[in-house]
Amino acid sequence: MKFLVDENVGRSVVRYLRSCGYDVVSVQECCPGIQDLEVCAWANKEGRIIITNDKDFGKLIFQERLPNRGVVLLRLQDEKGTNKVQVISKLLIGHRDRLLDHFVVAFETGVKIRPLPRSESNQ
């Protein structure tokens, strides 16, 4: 499983995922300041699941129907890195098999998982 971590998520999630052996690229490390459309195109080209705090990805995926392989949207009350890592860890333990080709909204108290609209990239 491959991830693209948006720059608003922070380095702690990147470090955690790498320590678990995942293939992770970071917008913050590689291309800070790129637009959401570019993030989507990059993730789709490389078959990566986007991890972000940015609600705009919902619009891009469901209204604009941009092709992608999955999004994890963090909607947390506590934005500290340790809390983000804890939520991602729980998500991977409980729902790892439902991240690809889904739009996942992760909260401290649970998750909402919705299949992605069908597009050429995930048919």
PAKOLLUM-571400 format. One record per residue: residue number from 1; x, y, z of N, C-alpha, C, CB in turn. Coordinates in nm, 4 decimals. Glycine has a CB too. Example, Ala and Ser with C-alpha at 12.3 -4.5 7.8 and 13.67 -1.06 7.14 Angstrom:
BEGIN
(r 1, (1.3190, -0.5690, 0.7800), (1.2300, -0.4500, 0.7800), (1.3200, -0.3300, 0.7800), (1.1308, -0.4473, 0.9046))
(r 2, (1.2850, -0.2250, 0.7080), (1.3670, -0.1060, 0.7140), (1.2900, 0.0030, 0.7870), (1.4084, -0.0598, 0.5725))
This chain:
BEGIN
(r 1, (0.0851, -0.1167, 0.0000), (0.0000, 0.0000, 0.0000), (0.0896, 0.1228, 0.0000), (-0.0968, -0.0001, 0.1218))
(r 2, (0.0549, 0.2186, -0.0862), (0.1352, 0.3392, -0.1019), (0.0519, 0.4618, -0.0627), (0.1872, 0.3522, -0.2479))
(r 3, (0.1179, 0.5575, 0.0039), (0.0507, 0.6771, 0.0517), (0.1195, 0.8031, 0.0010), (0.0458, 0.6776, 0.2035))
(r 4, (0.0390, 0.9073, -0.0182), (0.0882, 1.0416, -0.0414), (0.0311, 1.1268, 0.0713), (0.0473, 1.0965, -0.1848))
(r 5, (0.1169, 1.1799, 0.1549), (0.0731, 1.2565, 0.2715), (0.0772, 1.4050, 0.2359), (0.1627, 1.2260, 0.3966))
(r 6, (-0.0395, 1.4685, 0.2414), (-0.0528, 1.6108, 0.2116), (0.0262, 1.6915, 0.3142), (-0.2021, 1.6539, 0.2109))
(r 7, (0.0684, 1.8112, 0.2734), (0.1561, 1.8889, 0.3616), (0.0886, 1.9350, 0.4898), (0.2082, 2.0082, 0.2882))
(r 8, (-0.0441, 1.9386, 0.4944), (-0.1133, 1.9829, 0.6153), (-0.1226, 1.8746, 0.7230), (-0.2517, 2.0297, 0.5798))
(r 9, (-0.0804, 1.7546, 0.6914), (-0.0893, 1.6441, 0.7880), (0.0278, 1.6449, 0.8841), (-0.0953, 1.5100, 0.7155))
(r 10, (0.1463, 1.6743, 0.8360), (0.2625, 1.6826, 0.9234), (0.3566, 1.5643, 0.9114), (0.2179, 1.6953, 1.0643))
(r 11, (0.4742, 1.5851, 0.9641), (0.5824, 1.4864, 0.9514), (0.5650, 1.3632, 1.0382), (0.7122, 1.5503, 0.9850))
(r 12, (0.4938, 1.3761, 1.1488), (0.4819, 1.2608, 1.2397), (0.4110, 1.1435, 1.1716), (0.4056, 1.3011, 1.3676))
(r 13, (0.3108, 1.1724, 1.0911), (0.2391, 1.0656, 1.0195), (0.3308, 1.0031, 0.9142), (0.1094, 1.1209, 0.9526))
(r 14, (0.4072, 1.0862, 0.8449), (0.5024, 1.0356, 0.7446), (0.6027, 0.9419, 0.8113), (0.5766, 1.1532, 0.6740))
(r 15, (0.6616, 0.9864, 0.9217), (0.7604, 0.9033, 0.9936), (0.6978, 0.7722, 1.0418), (0.8189, 0.9808, 1.1141))
(r 16, (0.5772, 0.7819, 1.0966), (0.5106, 0.6615, 1.1468), (0.4865, 0.5603, 1.0353), (0.3780, 0.6982, 1.2132))
(r 17, (0.4293, 0.6063, 0.9247), (0.3992, 0.5142, 0.8141), (0.5264, 0.4519, 0.7585), (0.3235, 0.5872, 0.7022))
(r 18, (0.6311, 0.5304, 0.7456), (0.7591, 0.4753, 0.6983), (0.8149, 0.3729, 0.7961), (0.8613, 0.5876, 0.6770))
(r 19, (0.8010, 0.4000, 0.9260), (0.8511, 0.3054, 1.0262), (0.7758, 0.1727, 1.0217), (0.8403, 0.3660, 1.1658))
(r 20, (0.6529, 0.1766, 0.9685), (0.5729, 0.0545, 0.9530), (0.6022, -0.0167, 0.8206), (0.4238, 0.0880, 0.9617))
(r 21, (0.6892, 0.0434, 0.7390), (0.7280, -0.0191, 0.6142), (0.6467, 0.0212, 0.4922), (0.7203, -0.1632, 0.6298))
(r 22, (0.5610, 0.1201, 0.5052), (0.4809, 0.1648, 0.3912), (0.5636, 0.2532, 0.2985), (0.3561, 0.2407, 0.4394))
(r 23, (0.5261, 0.2527, 0.1718), (0.5837, 0.3391, 0.0706), (0.5118, 0.4733, 0.0831), (0.5699, 0.2773, -0.0750))
(r 24, (0.5834, 0.5763, 0.1287), (0.5218, 0.7054, 0.1590), (0.5998, 0.8178, 0.0927), (0.5143, 0.7281, 0.3109))
(r 25, (0.5264, 0.9069, 0.0264), (0.5851, 1.0327, -0.0190), (0.5103, 1.1456, 0.0498), (0.5785, 1.0468, -0.1754))
(r 26, (0.5828, 1.2539, 0.0703), (0.5299, 1.3669, 0.1453), (0.5317, 1.4918, 0.0591), (0.6103, 1.3893, 0.2741))
(r 27, (0.4163, 1.5566, 0.0470), (0.4091, 1.6836, -0.0247), (0.5005, 1.7848, 0.0431), (0.2631, 1.7365, -0.0303))
(r 28, (0.5028, 1.7842, 0.1745), (0.5833, 1.8797, 0.2509), (0.7321, 1.8647, 0.2181), (0.5601, 1.8605, 0.4019))
(r 29, (0.7783, 1.7426, 0.1972), (0.9188, 1.7179, 0.1668), (0.9528, 1.7439, 0.0195), (0.9544, 1.5753, 0.2029))
(r 30, (0.8617, 1.7073, -0.0689), (0.8929, 1.7090, -0.2124), (0.8467, 1.8342, -0.2866), (0.8318, 1.5902, -0.2769))
(r 31, (0.7257, 1.8779, -0.2602), (0.6661, 1.9861, -0.3404), (0.5753, 2.0742, -0.2571), (0.5877, 1.9286, -0.4576))
(r 32, (0.6255, 2.1370, -0.1522), (0.5361, 2.2197, -0.0703), (0.4698, 2.3287, -0.1535), (0.6133, 2.2827, 0.0461))
(r 33, (0.3420, 2.3509, -0.1241), (0.2681, 2.4569, -0.1897), (0.1951, 2.4167, -0.3166), (0.3594, 2.5656, -0.2208))
(r 34, (0.2070, 2.2902, -0.3596), (0.1354, 2.2530, -0.4817), (-0.0145, 2.2499, -0.4560), (0.1835, 2.1162, -0.5336))
(r 35, (-0.0900, 2.2668, -0.5611), (-0.2359, 2.2731, -0.5531), (-0.2962, 2.1333, -0.5354), (-0.2933, 2.3400, -0.6792))
(r 36, (-0.4185, 2.1302, -0.4836), (-0.4877, 2.0029, -0.4606), (-0.5027, 1.9211, -0.5889), (-0.6249, 2.0286, -0.4001))
(r 37, (-0.5276, 1.9870, -0.7007), (-0.5382, 1.9152, -0.8283), (-0.4090, 1.8429, -0.8618), (-0.5742, 2.0117, -0.9412))
(r 38, (-0.2963, 1.9068, -0.8328), (-0.1661, 1.8449, -0.8571), (-0.1425, 1.7281, -0.7623), (-0.0541, 1.9482, -0.8419))
(r 39, (-0.1873, 1.7419, -0.6382), (-0.1756, 1.6328, -0.5414), (-0.2547, 1.5115, -0.5914), (-0.2264, 1.6775, -0.4009))
(r 40, (-0.3769, 1.5362, -0.6369), (-0.4602, 1.4268, -0.6893), (-0.3954, 1.3590, -0.8089), (-0.5980, 1.4790, -0.7286))
(r 41, (-0.3441, 1.4385, -0.9022), (-0.2822, 1.3824, -1.0226), (-0.1595, 1.2991, -0.9863), (-0.2430, 1.4947, -1.1206))
(r 42, (-0.0789, 1.3494, -0.8958), (0.0417, 1.2797, -0.8511), (0.0043, 1.1466, -0.7858), (0.1225, 1.3677, -0.7524))
(r 43, (-0.0899, 1.1512, -0.6927), (-0.1315, 1.0297, -0.6224), (-0.1908, 0.9282, -0.7201), (-0.2338, 1.0635, -0.5122))
(r 44, (-0.2722, 0.9742, -0.8120), (-0.3346, 0.8841, -0.9081), (-0.2295, 0.8204, -0.9990), (-0.4389, 0.9592, -0.9920))
(r 45, (-0.1358, 0.9005, -1.0469), (-0.0308, 0.8497, -1.1361), (0.0498, 0.7382, -1.0701), (0.0627, 0.9633, -1.1780))
(r 46, (0.0753, 0.7523, -0.9390), (0.1574, 0.6552, -0.8676), (0.0752, 0.5532, -0.7883), (0.2509, 0.7273, -0.7745))
(r 47, (-0.0571, 0.5587, -0.7988), (-0.1426, 0.4643, -0.7276), (-0.1359, 0.4782, -0.5770), (-0.1061, 0.3254, -0.7653))
(r 48, (-0.1305, 0.6023, -0.5302), (-0.1172, 0.6297, -0.3868), (-0.2498, 0.6751, -0.3257), (-0.0098, 0.7361, -0.3631))
(r 49, (-0.2695, 0.6408, -0.2007), (-0.3820, 0.6877, -0.1208), (-0.3391, 0.8194, -0.0567), (-0.4254, 0.5811, -0.0120))
(r 50, (-0.4217, 0.9217, -0.0724), (-0.3924, 1.0536, -0.0159), (-0.4367, 1.0570, 0.1302), (-0.4630, 1.1663, -0.0976))
(r 51, (-0.3503, 1.1084, 0.2158), (-0.3869, 1.1365, 0.3549), (-0.3818, 1.2878, 0.3705), (-0.2904, 1.0631, 0.4586))
(r 52, (-0.4936, 1.3467, 0.4152), (-0.5041, 1.4925, 0.4209), (-0.5943, 1.5383, 0.5351), (-0.5568, 1.5464, 0.2887))
(r 53, (-0.5858, 1.6665, 0.5655), (-0.6798, 1.7331, 0.6563), (-0.7747, 1.8227, 0.5766), (-0.6035, 1.8164, 0.7632))
(r 54, (-0.7575, 1.8283, 0.4461), (-0.8242, 1.9247, 0.3596), (-0.9573, 1.8697, 0.3065), (-0.7326, 1.9628, 0.2431))
(r 55, (-1.0679, 1.9306, 0.3497), (-1.2016, 1.8871, 0.3065), (-1.2262, 1.9081, 0.1579), (-1.3072, 1.9607, 0.3849))
(r 56, (-1.1478, 1.9929, 0.0935), (-1.1665, 2.0181, -0.0499), (-1.1508, 1.8915, -0.1342), (-1.0674, 2.1233, -0.0973))
(r 57, (-1.0808, 1.7923, -0.0834), (-1.0640, 1.6686, -0.1602), (-1.1970, 1.5969, -0.1808), (-0.9653, 1.5755, -0.0897))
(r 58, (-1.2903, 1.6127, -0.0898), (-1.4235, 1.5546, -0.1086), (-1.4906, 1.6109, -0.2324), (-1.5110, 1.5798, 0.0141))
(r 59, (-1.4809, 1.7414, -0.2501), (-1.5388, 1.8053, -0.3686), (-1.4691, 1.7562, -0.4951), (-1.5284, 1.9589, -0.3581))
(r 60, (-1.3370, 1.7506, -0.4910), (-1.2627, 1.7071, -0.6093), (-1.2971, 1.5637, -0.6488), (-1.1130, 1.7191, -0.5842))
(r 61, (-1.3181, 1.4797, -0.5505), (-1.3433, 1.3381, -0.5775), (-1.4894, 1.3136, -0.6163), (-1.3068, 1.2536, -0.4547))
(r 62, (-1.5835, 1.3690, -0.5407), (-1.7240, 1.3362, -0.5613), (-1.7958, 1.4286, -0.6592), (-1.7949, 1.3391, -0.4306))
(r 63, (-1.7599, 1.5555, -0.6643), (-1.8256, 1.6461, -0.7586), (-1.7508, 1.6549, -0.8912), (-1.8382, 1.7848, -0.6976))
(r 64, (-1.6192, 1.6676, -0.8839), (-1.5391, 1.6816, -1.0057), (-1.4987, 1.5455, -1.0633), (-1.4142, 1.7650, -0.9771))
(r 65, (-1.5179, 1.4407, -0.9829), (-1.4887, 1.3033, -1.0265), (-1.3447, 1.2834, -1.0724), (-1.5817, 1.2647, -1.1383))
(r 66, (-1.2510, 1.3452, -1.0007), (-1.1109, 1.3250, -1.0339), (-1.0722, 1.1806, -1.0032), (-1.0206, 1.4241, -0.9561))
(r 67, (-1.0036, 1.1166, -1.0936), (-0.9625, 0.9784, -1.0682), (-0.8616, 0.9727, -0.9544), (-0.9029, 0.9152, -1.1952))
(r 68, (-0.8740, 0.8728, -0.8713), (-0.7798, 0.8530, -0.7609), (-0.7947, 0.7126, -0.7055), (-0.8021, 0.9576, -0.6493))
(r 69, (-0.7041, 0.6752, -0.6171), (-0.7043, 0.5414, -0.5585), (-0.7510, 0.5393, -0.4139), (-0.5672, 0.4823, -0.5670))
(r 70, (-0.7791, 0.6557, -0.3584), (-0.8308, 0.6606, -0.2221), (-0.7870, 0.7859, -0.1497), (-0.7862, 0.5391, -0.1448))
(r 71, (-0.8692, 0.8247, -0.0524), (-0.8401, 0.9413, 0.0300), (-0.8731, 0.9066, 0.1743), (-0.9204, 1.0668, -0.0177))
(r 72, (-0.7834, 0.9459, 0.2643), (-0.8104, 0.9424, 0.4077), (-0.8130, 1.0876, 0.4531), (-0.7022, 0.8569, 0.4875))
(r 73, (-0.9316, 1.1331, 0.4942), (-0.9498, 1.2698, 0.5423), (-0.9533, 1.2666, 0.6944), (-1.0804, 1.3339, 0.4842))
(r 74, (-0.8562, 1.3323, 0.7571), (-0.8505, 1.3382, 0.9032), (-0.9346, 1.4552, 0.9518), (-0.7039, 1.3516, 0.9531))
(r 75, (-1.0345, 1.4264, 1.0324), (-1.1217, 1.5286, 1.0912), (-1.1108, 1.5145, 1.2431), (-1.2722, 1.5134, 1.0418))
(r 76, (-1.0060, 1.5727, 1.2979), (-0.9716, 1.5497, 1.4377), (-0.9912, 1.6750, 1.5223), (-0.8281, 1.5018, 1.4488))
(r 77, (-1.0339, 1.6540, 1.6452), (-1.0429, 1.7633, 1.7421), (-0.9030, 1.8026, 1.7893), (-1.1315, 1.7226, 1.8628))
(r 78, (-0.8188, 1.7021, 1.8104), (-0.6819, 1.7224, 1.8565), (-0.5882, 1.7041, 1.7367), (-0.6454, 1.6232, 1.9732))
(r 79, (-0.5269, 1.8121, 1.6919), (-0.4420, 1.8104, 1.5725), (-0.2946, 1.7798, 1.6027), (-0.4518, 1.9435, 1.5019))
(r 80, (-0.2641, 1.7410, 1.7252), (-0.1258, 1.7081, 1.7585), (-0.0811, 1.5846, 1.6812), (-0.1101, 1.6852, 1.9102))
(r 81, (0.0475, 1.5823, 1.6497), (0.1036, 1.4714, 1.5739), (0.0808, 1.3360, 1.6389), (0.2495, 1.4927, 1.5546))
(r 82, (0.0926, 1.3296, 1.7697), (0.0730, 1.2013, 1.8378), (-0.0695, 1.1504, 1.8214), (0.1064, 1.2144, 1.9861))
(r 83, (-0.1659, 1.2405, 1.8215), (-0.3054, 1.1996, 1.8021), (-0.3281, 1.1537, 1.6584), (-0.4014, 1.3154, 1.8368))
(r 84, (-0.2715, 1.2250, 1.5620), (-0.2846, 1.1837, 1.4219), (-0.2279, 1.0442, 1.4011), (-0.2139, 1.2836, 1.3292))
(r 85, (-0.1121, 1.0188, 1.4588), (-0.0501, 0.8863, 1.4463), (-0.1384, 0.7801, 1.5100), (0.0898, 0.8851, 1.5112))
(r 86, (-0.1952, 0.8089, 1.6250), (-0.2829, 0.7131, 1.6923), (-0.4049, 0.6813, 1.6062), (-0.3273, 0.7678, 1.8290))
(r 87, (-0.4656, 0.7830, 1.5468), (-0.5837, 0.7617, 1.4618), (-0.5456, 0.6814, 1.3370), (-0.6470, 0.8978, 1.4210))
(r 88, (-0.4334, 0.7147, 1.2733), (-0.3880, 0.6396, 1.1555), (-0.3577, 0.4950, 1.1930), (-0.2629, 0.7059, 1.0934))
(r 89, (-0.2957, 0.4738, 1.3072), (-0.2659, 0.3383, 1.3528), (-0.3932, 0.2557, 1.3694), (-0.1891, 0.3427, 1.4845))
(r 90, (-0.4929, 0.3120, 1.4352), (-0.6210, 0.2430, 1.4522), (-0.6870, 0.2148, 1.3181), (-0.7147, 0.3258, 1.5397))
(r 91, (-0.6780, 0.3108, 1.2279), (-0.7364, 0.2951, 1.0954), (-0.6712, 0.1787, 1.0209), (-0.7218, 0.4248, 1.0148))
(r 92, (-0.5403, 0.1709, 1.0269), (-0.4691, 0.0629, 0.9589), (-0.4973, -0.0732, 1.0214), (-0.3203, 0.0898, 0.9608))
(r 93, (-0.5137, -0.0764, 1.1511), (-0.5451, -0.2025, 1.2189), (-0.6864, -0.2490, 1.1857), (-0.5294, -0.1871, 1.3708))
(r 94, (-0.7812, -0.1576, 1.1895), (-0.9206, -0.1967, 1.1744), (-0.9782, -0.1914, 1.0347), (-1.0010, -0.1134, 1.2588))
(r 95, (-0.9161, -0.1130, 0.9451), (-0.9793, -0.0906, 0.8146), (-0.8810, -0.0904, 0.6982), (-1.0532, 0.0397, 0.8163))
(r 96, (-0.7637, -0.1458, 0.7165), (-0.6599, -0.1427, 0.6134), (-0.7114, -0.1924, 0.4788), (-0.5407, -0.2264, 0.6567))
(r 97, (-0.7931, -0.2952, 0.4810), (-0.8430, -0.3557, 0.3566), (-0.9494, -0.2710, 0.2879), (-0.8994, -0.4930, 0.3853))
(r 98, (-0.9918, -0.1615, 0.3504), (-1.0964, -0.0759, 0.2915), (-1.0455, 0.0645, 0.2588), (-1.2152, -0.0659, 0.3866))
(r 99, (-0.9147, 0.0839, 0.2544), (-0.8607, 0.2157, 0.2224), (-0.8511, 0.2373, 0.0716), (-0.7235, 0.2332, 0.2864))
(r 100, (-0.8035, 0.1386, 0.0003), (-0.7886, 0.1506, -0.1440), (-0.9258, 0.1625, -0.2092), (-0.7113, 0.0300, -0.2013))
(r 101, (-0.9396, 0.2604, -0.2971), (-1.0636, 0.2860, -0.3714), (-1.1810, 0.3274, -0.2835), (-1.1017, 0.1637, -0.4487))
(r 102, (-1.1496, 0.3905, -0.1698), (-1.2532, 0.4430, -0.0802), (-1.2152, 0.5834, -0.0333), (-1.2737, 0.3487, 0.0417))
(r 103, (-1.3173, 0.6580, 0.0053), (-1.2994, 0.7873, 0.0702), (-1.3287, 0.7638, 0.2173), (-1.3931, 0.8998, 0.0079))
(r 104, (-1.2263, 0.7792, 0.2991), (-1.2366, 0.7485, 0.4420), (-1.2245, 0.8773, 0.5219), (-1.1274, 0.6465, 0.4854))
(r 105, (-1.3214, 0.9001, 0.6087), (-1.3132, 1.0126, 0.7010), (-1.2855, 0.9539, 0.8380), (-1.4449, 1.0998, 0.7004))
(r 106, (-1.1723, 0.9923, 0.8961), (-1.1290, 0.9362, 1.0239), (-1.1425, 1.0403, 1.1345), (-0.9835, 0.8861, 1.0147))
(r 107, (-1.2102, 0.9995, 1.2408), (-1.2277, 1.0805, 1.3614), (-1.1602, 1.0078, 1.4774), (-1.3801, 1.1067, 1.3916))
(r 108, (-1.1443, 1.0759, 1.5886), (-1.0943, 1.0071, 1.7077), (-1.1895, 0.8954, 1.7496), (-1.0752, 1.1067, 1.8235))
(r 109, (-1.3176, 0.9130, 1.7246), (-1.4195, 0.8191, 1.7727), (-1.4611, 0.7131, 1.6719), (-1.5397, 0.8945, 1.8143))
(r 110, (-1.4083, 0.7185, 1.5502), (-1.4466, 0.6181, 1.4510), (-1.4173, 0.6641, 1.3100), (-1.5931, 0.5846, 1.4640))
(r 111, (-1.4777, 0.5931, 1.2131), (-1.4540, 0.6249, 1.0723), (-1.5837, 0.6167, 0.9933), (-1.3489, 0.5301, 1.0122))
(r 112, (-1.5850, 0.6897, 0.8824), (-1.6902, 0.6763, 0.7819), (-1.6189, 0.6359, 0.6539), (-1.7747, 0.8108, 0.7636))
(r 113, (-1.6675, 0.5325, 0.5894), (-1.6027, 0.4816, 0.4688), (-1.7042, 0.4774, 0.3561), (-1.5416, 0.3412, 0.4930))
(r 114, (-1.6665, 0.5386, 0.2446), (-1.7553, 0.5476, 0.1297), (-1.6781, 0.5058, 0.0043), (-1.8129, 0.6918, 0.1148))
(r 115, (-1.7359, 0.4193, -0.0787), (-1.6671, 0.3828, -0.2029), (-1.6483, 0.5058, -0.2910), (-1.7460, 0.2739, -0.2791))
(r 116, (-1.5412, 0.5065, -0.3655), (-1.5163, 0.6154, -0.4590), (-1.6091, 0.6049, -0.5783), (-1.3706, 0.6149, -0.5049))
(r 117, (-1.6397, 0.7192, -0.6389), (-1.7147, 0.7124, -0.7654), (-1.6298, 0.6356, -0.8669), (-1.7506, 0.8571, -0.8193))
(r 118, (-1.6931, 0.5656, -0.9537), (-1.6206, 0.4888, -1.0545), (-1.5538, 0.5823, -1.1530), (-1.7145, 0.3922, -1.1278))
(r 119, (-1.4291, 0.5559, -1.1818), (-1.3561, 0.6319, -1.2816), (-1.2624, 0.5359, -1.3534), (-1.2776, 0.7508, -1.2172))
(r 120, (-1.1960, 0.5830, -1.4562), (-1.1066, 0.4964, -1.5317), (-0.9964, 0.4399, -1.4451), (-1.0467, 0.5713, -1.6475))
(r 121, (-0.9550, 0.5126, -1.3410), (-0.8433, 0.4667, -1.2599), (-0.8797, 0.3543, -1.1643), (-0.7876, 0.5808, -1.1826))
(r 122, (-1.0087, 0.3385, -1.1346), (-1.0438, 0.2372, -1.0357), (-1.1547, 0.1444, -1.0840), (-1.0857, 0.3037, -0.9068))
(r 123, (-1.1634, 0.1227, -1.2119), (-1.2616, 0.0277, -1.2635), (-1.1964, -0.1064, -1.2836), (-1.3234, 0.0774, -1.3950))
